[in-house]
Amino acid sequence: MILDVEKIRKLFPIYEENPNIVYLDTAASSLKPTPMINTLNHYYQKLGVNIHRGVYKIAHEATDLYENARTKLADFINASYEEIIFTKGTTNSLNMVANHYLDILGPNDEIITSELEHHSSFLPWLNVSQKTQAKLNFIELDNSGKVTVEAFKQVLNQNTKVVVITAVSNVMGNNVPIKEMIRLAHEVGAHVIVDAAQAAPHQKLDVKDLDCDYLAFSGHKMLGPSGIGILYMKSSLAKSFTPIEFGGEMINKVAKDSMTFKESPYKFEAGTPNIAGAIGLAVSIDLLTEIGLDNVTKHVDTLYNYTIEKLKNIEGVRIYNHNSDTGIIAFNIDDIHPHDAASIFDKNNICVRAGHHCAQLILKWLGAESTLRASFYIYNDFSDCDKFVESVIEARDFFRKF
Ligand SMILES: Cc1ncc(COP(=O)(O)O)c(C=O)c1O
């Protein structure tokens, strides 16, 4: 075992409440650690005031905590401070970007995306395409459901204005070769938007090295609170990016017939933000950094390989994805509906996801209406894997009787 799971679990109060829980749904949302929860409590109990506007001590303290959180997030992905915009989460971030291009794209323009996308990555661009008549092109997946650079080159052309791509699919779990795709996209002048919701909890992301134009992720999948996320926007793009929302604290001057905006990131954070969320997320980032993302990857890989070896040998189990880089297993058992099978897991206090995972395009590609999905993280151990595998067999045998 790479990580000391016993020690790690002490950080997660849910294990005190529910010592036998087997939590295998981190790809949906991670469990929440005490230091992060304490930080939320600290803000609400000791401060609880607004930021950027108060001229008294506790307002300054809250503002400092919020802005220090921004610096922490910037360091985490090697961005500059002004390139980190706090949002509600990945969905909010990705919609913000797509809305901007509603005014920019037209019928001769093309958008490239893939069937791997989560609905929050795909639907905003389907909307843009429908409203602007810009053409949506899909990268053809290879036989194992992967995006390859070669297939990307087949759809990339001089009319490509935007590439919207997930770094890791929430169903397949594999890394997409985004760095090379970004390099090629820039050769034709296209902007690249990276959905890093599944990548950020597992891998070191370096936006300077990747050279992406936008990148989005959510706090709640990486030990942080829900309702907070990040939009990274390259500083050179911020000037011409018009705010999507208008309101308090994002302007310099307002008159009856005019307004001028603050610089990024403030012009993109109209209204009172999720102050506690941002501060809490910074603490989660500290925790993940202390554990080390390399160790997270090694730990998750160990559990994944151990489980897959067992699962592969169970008759009646169909595994849809292979060689996941982020500990995701998408599978079904015999002809049992995933929701029926999930009831057996639930009875055994095992939390797995069942459904279409908000990614119907890849489900269709896989030829499945819905699947079960198990996903591993830092608080899982071999005993979780064993209980999971035993429940797979139990579910198969139980429903075979009918
Ligand atoms: C790949 C991917 N993109 C986007 C999202 C949306 O994230 P959120 O619901 O936090 O906005 C998810 C959530 O499951 C995801 O897995």
The ligand as a Gaussian input file, in Angstrom:
#p B3LYP/6-31G(d) Opt

LIG

0 1
 C      -15.143000      15.182000     -16.547000
 C      -16.128000      16.040000     -15.812000
 N      -16.400000      17.268000     -16.265000
 C      -17.264000      18.077000     -15.647000
 C      -17.931000      17.690000     -14.522000
 C      -18.889000      18.627000     -13.858000
 O      -18.406000      19.008000     -12.623000
 P      -19.326000      19.836000     -11.604000
 O      -20.591000      19.042000     -11.444000
 O      -18.517000      19.890000     -10.360000
 O      -19.560000      21.177000     -12.199000
 C      -17.708000      16.410000     -14.015000
 C      -18.451000      15.912000     -12.843000
 O      -18.701000      14.744000     -12.684000
 C      -16.775000      15.557000     -14.674000
 O      -16.512000      14.340000     -14.225000

